[in-house]
């Protein structure tokens, strides 16, 4: 298993969907996991490590674990099935018993950030899903994205994404209209 860290949140250039980026310790491989806006906001809140005025869902989950005498030992992203990552939460109780709960990777990551728990991924999953890292370009993209997030409200972000999705759909429809239907190159 490889311990991963959250390198940041990015936007898919084509779909404008958010992606959480997990990076290996060497900094040379990165695994992108596509998520939705709410999940991106939950992960960003965990990365900022600031207590919100009112607890968010994952803050509440962390408090419930604590109140129940459970400790999140680690998150394990263990497989990809039908283009979907699968994760489990490894919990230990005050009584010494271990528990394993199925979770969406985005929820598991958001919870791990709040509890200071490790995020682990099986080497096979890293090998199958990773992309090489260009650290300099990543730092520039991360800075651009932070400036973008700092200057936009959640409502504006949703409008921006809907507009991008509409434009993408229109481009796809236009491309379908231009297709000649031929299967061979001309």
Secondary structure by P-SEA (a helix, b strand, c coil): cccccccbbbbcccccbbbbbbbcccccbbbbbbbcaaaaaaaaaaaaccccccccaaaaaaaaaaaacccccccccccccccbbbbbbbbbccccbbbbbbbcaaaaaaaaaaacbbbbbcaaaaaacbbbbaaaaaaaaaaaaaaaaaaccaaaaaaaaaaaaaaaaaaaaaaaaacccccccc
